Amino acid sequence: MITSRIFKNSDAEEVANLVKKTMYITNIKDYSKEYLENDLKDLTAQKLIEKAKYFHCYVLTDTVNNDIVAVGSIGPYWGKKDESSLFNIFVLPKYQGKGIGRKLITVLENDMYFKRANRIEIPASITGLGFYQKMGYHFKNGNNTLDNEQLYRLEKFN
């Protein structure tokens, strides 16, 4: 069974490893190793703890083996009260395609940062684009090109 809960600082190492594993197995299909290594500099255990102070970060755990299988965050979009953003959404490769990502998005969309927002943005990887589109997110301002961070900017309106 998969359950969700708020990220705890003691989760940081396991979450950092989940992110690294996911990027090197899943995202490597769309990004260079150099790109991923650069991205991972901001996704260390310590940086995840820092980010969790400003966002609501959730983990999904497999209650059978007590492993963290997914992570995602939501927070204000540049401090705005009426806009929010999703961040750092990752599902362990062996759990992908099993509804875990959908469950994670549902958890994030039930958070107060989502509910209070008129608009929710997500910087989507090439890898995650199709998934987020299935979840109802669309290209921001109709712009379907990658930005300078090699991400798509997607949005959903409440």
C-alpha positions as CSV (number, residue, x, y, z in Angstrom):
1,M,0.0,0.0,0.0
2,I,1.2,3.5,-0.8
3,T,0.6,6.3,1.7
4,S,1.6,10.0,1.8
5,R,3.0,12.2,4.5
6,I,4.9,15.4,5.0
7,F,8.6,15.2,4.4
8,K,10.8,15.1,7.5
9,N,14.4,16.2,7.7
10,S,15.3,12.5,8.5
11,D,14.0,11.6,5.0
12,A,16.5,13.9,3.2
13,E,19.2,11.3,2.4
14,E,16.7,8.7,1.1
15,V,14.9,11.4,-0.9
16,A,18.2,12.7,-2.4
17,N,19.1,9.2,-3.4
18,L,15.6,8.7,-4.9
19,V,16.0,11.9,-7.0
20,K,19.5,10.9,-8.1
21,K,18.5,7.4,-9.1
22,T,15.4,8.6,-10.9
23,M,17.4,11.2,-12.9
24,Y,20.1,8.8,-13.9
25,I,17.7,6.0,-14.9
26,T,14.7,7.9,-16.3
27,N,15.7,11.5,-17.2
28,I,19.0,10.4,-18.8
29,K,16.9,9.5,-21.8
30,D,16.2,13.2,-22.4
31,Y,19.2,15.0,-20.8
32,S,23.0,14.8,-20.8
33,K,24.9,13.4,-17.8
34,E,26.4,16.9,-17.4
35,Y,23.0,18.5,-17.3
36,L,21.8,16.0,-14.6
37,E,25.0,16.4,-12.5
38,N,24.5,20.2,-12.6
39,D,20.8,19.8,-11.5
40,L,21.7,17.4,-8.7
41,K,23.9,20.1,-7.1
42,D,20.6,21.7,-6.0
43,L,19.0,18.4,-4.9
44,T,21.3,17.3,-2.2
45,A,20.0,16.1,1.2
46,Q,21.0,19.4,2.8
47,K,19.4,21.5,0.0
48,L,16.2,19.5,0.2
49,I,16.0,20.2,4.0
50,E,16.4,24.0,3.2
51,K,13.8,23.9,0.4
52,A,11.3,22.1,2.7
53,K,11.3,25.2,5.0
54,Y,9.6,27.2,2.2
55,F,7.4,24.6,0.5
56,H,5.1,21.9,1.5
57,C,7.1,18.8,0.6
58,Y,5.4,15.3,0.6
59,V,6.7,11.8,0.3
60,L,4.9,8.7,-0.7
61,T,5.9,5.5,1.0
62,D,5.4,1.8,0.3
63,T,4.1,0.5,3.6
64,V,5.3,-3.0,2.8
65,N,9.0,-2.2,2.9
66,N,8.7,1.4,4.3
67,D,10.7,2.8,1.4
68,I,10.0,6.3,0.1
69,V,8.9,5.8,-3.5
70,A,8.0,9.4,-4.6
71,V,8.5,13.0,-3.6
72,G,7.0,16.3,-4.6
73,S,6.6,19.9,-3.3
74,I,4.2,22.8,-3.7
75,G,4.8,26.4,-2.7
76,P,4.0,30.0,-3.5
77,Y,5.0,31.1,-7.0
78,W,7.5,33.9,-6.3
79,G,5.8,34.7,-3.0
80,K,2.4,35.3,-4.6
81,K,-0.7,34.5,-2.6
82,D,-2.9,33.7,-5.7
83,E,-0.3,31.6,-7.6
84,S,1.6,28.5,-6.6
85,S,4.2,26.2,-8.2
86,L,4.9,22.5,-8.1
87,F,8.6,21.5,-7.6
88,N,10.9,18.5,-7.6
89,I,8.4,15.7,-8.5
90,F,10.1,12.4,-8.7
91,V,8.9,8.7,-8.7
92,L,11.4,5.9,-8.3
93,P,11.8,4.2,-11.7
94,K,10.4,0.8,-10.6
95,Y,7.2,2.5,-9.4
96,Q,6.7,4.5,-12.5
97,G,3.6,3.7,-14.6
98,K,1.7,2.3,-11.6
99,G,-0.4,5.4,-10.6
100,I,2.1,6.6,-8.0
101,G,2.7,9.9,-9.9
102,R,-1.0,10.5,-10.2
103,K,-1.4,9.9,-6.5
104,L,1.4,12.3,-5.7
105,I,-0.2,15.0,-7.9
106,T,-3.5,14.4,-6.1
107,V,-1.8,14.9,-2.8
108,L,-0.2,18.1,-4.0
109,E,-3.5,19.4,-5.5
110,N,-5.2,18.9,-2.1
111,D,-2.6,21.1,-0.4
112,M,-3.6,24.6,0.8
113,Y,-1.1,26.2,-1.6
114,F,-2.9,24.6,-4.5
115,K,-6.4,25.3,-3.2
116,R,-5.7,29.0,-2.6
117,A,-4.1,29.6,-6.0
118,N,-5.9,30.8,-9.2
119,R,-2.9,29.5,-11.2
120,I,-0.4,26.7,-10.6
121,E,2.8,26.5,-12.6
122,I,5.2,23.6,-13.0
123,P,8.6,23.6,-14.6
124,A,8.3,20.3,-16.5
125,S,11.2,18.2,-17.7
126,I,11.1,16.8,-21.2
127,T,10.7,13.4,-19.5
128,G,7.6,14.5,-17.5
129,L,5.9,16.6,-20.1
130,G,3.3,14.0,-21.3
131,F,2.5,13.0,-17.7
132,Y,1.8,16.5,-16.6
133,Q,-0.4,17.1,-19.7
134,K,-2.4,14.0,-18.8
135,M,-2.9,15.6,-15.3
136,G,-4.4,18.7,-16.9
137,Y,-1.4,21.1,-17.1
138,H,-1.0,23.1,-20.4
139,F,1.8,25.1,-21.9
140,K,2.1,28.5,-20.2
141,N,0.8,31.2,-22.6
142,G,0.7,28.4,-25.3
143,N,4.5,28.4,-25.5
144,N,5.6,24.8,-26.2
145,T,9.3,25.5,-26.4
146,L,12.0,24.6,-23.9
147,D,13.3,27.5,-21.7
148,N,16.9,28.3,-20.9
149,E,16.8,25.6,-18.2
150,Q,15.7,23.0,-20.7
151,L,12.3,22.8,-19.1
152,Y,8.7,23.4,-20.3
153,R,6.6,25.9,-18.3
154,L,3.2,24.4,-17.8
155,E,0.2,25.8,-15.9
156,K,-3.2,24.9,-14.6
157,F,-6.0,27.2,-13.5
158,N,-8.3,26.7,-10.6
